[in-house]
């Protein structure tokens, strides 16, 4: 019972955070997305600064968060609604441009794209495991996130 109460409180806190933070519009749960980070990550960014930093970290133009913590980006499955929204709204690129970017980065720096993770439970575990971990999830998925992650940014597609 205590565990259930704890989960309900976390879900309610996350819902409250979604309603108050970031750049989320009021289109409803289906179109809203969240960038989650490890709870231990002290980075506090908002608005354009958050979008620019997340974009640069995801594309591996930067390797560390502004606080010096190594970044560990994770992707959703290609073509999924969350990944598509992320590409369009945060990366501000077409899927072809993203593919071209990773081809170029692989050839010039030897870097690979972020690991694709389909299951939100595994994604939550990975973000919670790596202090610099971050990924996109739907707001609906975020409502069941464990207390090892926190919301950095919210947005609508």
C-alpha positions, 0 to 999 in steps of 0.5 A: 500500500505504501508503494502504491501511495508513493507511485500515486504521489510521484505521478501527481507531482509529475502531472503538476510539473507538466502543467507548470513547466517548460513550453508545453501547450494545452493540446492534451496528453496525446500531443505532449512530450517530455524530455526526462533527465536523471534526477541527480543531474543538477542542470536547470535549463528552460525555454530556448536554452534547454532546447539548444542544449538538448539539441547539441547534446543529442547530436553530439555537438557537445559531450557534456551538460553545462555543469560538466556532467557527461551527457548520455542521450537515448533515442526512441525507435525511429518513426515513433511519435515521440521520436518524430516530435523530437526531431521536428520540434527539438532538433528542427531537422527532417528525418533525412537530415538527421540520417545525413548528420549521423553518417557525417559524424560517424565518418568524421568523428567515429561517433554513433547515434544515440541508442534507440530504446522502444520500451519506456521502462527500459528507457527510465532505467537507463536514464536513472542509471546514467547521471547524464542520461536523457530522452524524450517520452510522451507525457502519458509515459512520463506519468509512470516515470520512477523517482530516479528521473525528472522533467527538464523540458515539456513541449507539444508537437 
